[in-house]
Amino acid sequence: MGFLSCCRQVFRWSLRATTFFPFPPHGRHNTRHLVIHREFFSAHVPHSAPQLDRQLYTAHRCSGQLDLHSLLEMGFTETQAEHLYSTFNTTQSKMGTSVLTALMVLGLNHSTIVKILDRNPALYSLKGDQVQQRIENLWKLGLIEGSIQRVVSFYPQILNVPVKKVNALSHFLRDKCVFTAQQVTDILRDTPEIVEHNVGDLEYKVQYAYFRMGAKQADMVKAKLFRVSLDELRSRHCFLEHRGLYQTPNKKGQTLIINPKLKDFLGVPEEMFLTEVAKATKEEFDIFCRERKEAETEDPQYSEGEEEDDKGNLGQIGYNRRRKR
């Protein structure tokens, strides 16, 4: 059984026990069910200590409602338990121990779980099965051991987004923007906040990078394109063009100069961009950006001319690429 399958089974057992057995089960079959889960979890999660095994068992037998006693038995310190319980009462949440169990099964420590709940109070209003389904879906999209923990810790709001919306974004990036499945996984890992972005803006940004700059999808992923605003992308690109340091490739992908790599001038601080790539001062860059915005304000066709160059059908490109296979 693979690690993903193991985690799915742990989630199912955790939620069944919490949801359907609010009190310690007395039947022989139910007792065996909990024993199997404890042995399974210890065997397949090497970094989990016996203490964590006991804490998960506590989550099983708790009534499903958060209280100080159950939080302490799950391994939270007295300070952490009081903080969670206070926030729980303040938000008038109905969250039970199943949400905490789902986060603990991920291998997140108690301090991280507290920080996640502080940064994303919306989790207090979710049910355990919702969190479980969304975590499982992220696994299916390729965010496996290590990656998913970093993503949830860095951007816990990703657990607020329904499975349907995340999957729609994944299909959009593959079908409309012609990213591979692995590239979509890398995008979600490096820029999880993309799940909240407008797909129209995402498509335009990809089209600008592809048609106007001649960048390939692999280059966009390496440069973490979706971390950069469209305005910053256009400003840096146009400034390099203005200084003769960047050319749009022709239909054969050729240029008269060697363009800097996308990751070298997008995924870097402004100071590094100016000193190492643009070879210009901050004052020169600020003046250029100000004049460019003024030109766009006075003459809307100034930016429309760029947009005409950006228009293309990435879907058709993907279709042609598939036909060649």
N, C-alpha and C positions, 0 to 999 in steps of 0.2 A: 504494500500500500504506500503510495507516494505521500510526501509531506503535506501537500495541498489537500489530499483526500483525508489525511489524518486530522488536519485542522477543521475541515468541514464536519467530520464526525464529532469532534470535540464540541464544536459550536452547537450541533443538533442536540447532543446529550445535555449540554449546559442549559440550553433554553427549555428543553422538555422538563428537566428537573425543576427549574425555577418556576416555569409557567404552570405546569400541571401537577407538581407535587409541592405545594407551598409549605407543607409540614413534613417532618422526617417520615419517610415511607416505612410501613411496618411489614409489608408483604415480602416474602422471600425473593420474588422476582425483582422487585424494585431495589432491594438491598444489594442484590447481585449487580444490578445495573450501575449503582454508584461505585461499587468496588471495581468493576471493569473500567469505569472512566478514570478512577484514580490511578490504576495500574497502567492504563493506556497513556495517560498524559505524562506520567513519570518516564515511561519508556521512550516516547517519541519527541519530547522536548528536553534535550540534554541540559540546557542551561537552567531548567526549573529545579529549584531546591525542594526538599520535602515540605518546607514551610509553605511554599506556593501551592503545593498539592493540597495541604490542609486548608489553605485559604479558599481554594476553588471548591473544596468539599463543603466549606462553610457557606459559600454562595448557593450551593445546591439545597442545603437544608434550611436556609433562612426563609422567612415568610415572603420574600420578594420585595418588601418595603425597606427603605433605608432607615436605619437607626444607629445610634452610637455603638451599641454592643456588636451588631453585625459588622460594622465598618472596622472596629478594632480587631475582631476575629479574622477578618479578611486580610489583616496585616498592615493596615494604615496606622500611623502613629496617632497618639491622642490629639495632637494639634491638627493633623490632617483630617482626622475623623470629625472633629468639632467644626472645622472649616467647611467640609463637604456637607455636613448635616445642617449647618447654618444656611449655606447657600441653597440647599435643597428646600428648606422651609421658606426662605425668602422668595424663591421663584415659584412656590406652591406647585412644585413639580410632582409628577406621578412616577418618576423614574424609579425602577427597582434595581435590585442587585444584578440583574441580567446584563445591563449595559456595562457595569463595572467588570463583570465576568468576561464579556466579549473583549474588552480592552486588556484584561490580564492575560487571556489566552494568547493574545498577540505577543506577549513577552514584555510588555511595557511595565516598568517599575512603578511603584506607588507615587513617587514624586512626579513622574512624567504624567501619570493619569490625572493628578490634581491640577497640573499646569494645563493639560488639554481641556479639562472641564472649565477652568477659569477663562481660558482664551476662547472657548466655544460653549457658552452657557446654553445654547440651543440644544445641546445633547441631553439636557435635563428633561426636555419635552419629548424625547424619542423613546421608542420601545426597544427592548432587547433584540427582537427579531428583525427590526429595521436596521439596526447597527450591524447585526450578523450578516444580513443579505448584502449590505453595501460593502462590507469588508470582503466577503466571498467574491463579489463581483470585481473588486480591485485585484484580487488574486487571479481571476480569470483573464484579466487584461494584462497580466504579466508582472504586476507588482508583488514579487515573491519575498521570501525571507530576507530581511534587512531593508529592502526598498520600502515595503509597506509601512514598517515601523517609522522610518524617517519621514515618509510623506504624512502620516497621521500626526506625528509629533510637530512637524513644521507647519502643516496646514490642516488642523483638525476640522475645519469647516467643510472639508471634502466629504465627511460623514453625514453632512446635512443634505447633500444632493441626492435625489432619488436615483435608483439604478437605471431607470429608463432614460433620464437625461444624460447620465455619464456614457451610456452605451450609444446614444444618439450622437454625442460629440465624437466618440471613437469612430463610428461609421462615417461621419462627416469628414474627419481628418484623413481617413483612408480613401473614401470615394471621391470627394470633391477636391481635396488638397493633395492627393496621391502620395501620402506617406505610407510606409510599410507598417505592418502590425508592430514590429519591434521599435520602429521610430515613434509610433504612438505611445508605446509603453515608456520610452525615454522622455517624451514630452510630458506625460503625466507625472513621472518621477521628478523631473527637474522643475516643472512649472505646474503644480497641481491646481493653482488658482485659475487655470485656464477653463475649468469646468463652469465657472461663473461668467465667462466672457461671451460677448455677442458673436455668434458664428459669422455674421456678415462682416464684422470688423476683422475677424480672424482670416476669412477668405481673402479680403482685400489686402491684408498684410502679406499673405503668402504670394498673391499675384504680383504685388509690388516687388517683392524680393526676387521672384522667379523671372518675370518679364522685364522689369525695369533694371534689375541689377544682375541678372543672369545667374542667380544663386540656385543651387540644386537643393532638394529636400534634405539631403544628408548634411549640407552646409548649414541649413537653417537650424537643424537639431543641435549640431555642435556649438553654434553661436547662441543657443537658447533664445531664439528669435522672439518667442512669445512673452519673454520677461521685459522686452523693450516696447515702449509705446510707439505708435505709428509716427507721431510727430518727431520723436528722437531718431527713429530709423531714417526718416526722410531728411531730417536736418543734417545728420552726419554723412549720409550718402551724397546729398547735393553739395555739401561743403567740400567733400573730396573731389567731386566732379568739377566744381568751381576752381579748384586749385590744380586741376589736371592730373589728379592722382587716381582717378577711377573712370573707367569707360564701360558703357553697356556693350556686351558682346554682340557680334553680328549673328546672323542665322546659323552660322557654322560654329558659334561659340568662341570666336576669335576676337582678340583685342590687340591694339597696337602697343599697349603697355601691360605690365603685370599688375593686375588688381590685387589689393590687399585682401587677405582672407576675411570672410564675414565675422568670424569669431575674434579676430584681432582688433576690430574697431567697434564692435557692438557689445561684446561681453566684457568690456573694460571700463574703468572709471573715466570720466571726461578728461582729467589731467593726462592720463596715459594716452588716450586717443589723440589729444592735441600734440603732445611732445614726441610720441613715437610713430604715429601714423600720418596725421595731417601736417606735422611740422609747422604749427602755427601757434599764435598766442590766444589766450582766452578772450581777449578784447576783440581780436579779428573774428573769432567764431561767434561771439555775441552780436557784433555788428551785422554779420552775414545773416544770422537767424532773425534779427529784428527787421532788416530790410526785406527779407523774404516774406515775413508775415505781413508787413505793410503792403507789399506788392500783391499778395493774395487778397488782402482786404479791399484794396482799391480796384483790382481787376480780377474778378473771380475766374476768368478764363486762364489766368496765369497757372493756377493749380489744375484746371480742367485739362490743360495741354498735357500735364504729366499723367493725369488719370487715363487719357486716351492711350498713352503708351503702355499703361499697366494692364489694360483690358486683355483678357485671354481666356481660354477655356481649359482649365487644368484637367477637368473631367475628360475632355477629348484627348488630351495628351496621355492620360492614363489609359484610355481606350486604345489608342494607337500602340502604346507600349505593350498592352496585353496581347494585341493581335500579332505582334512580332514574335511572341514566345512560341 
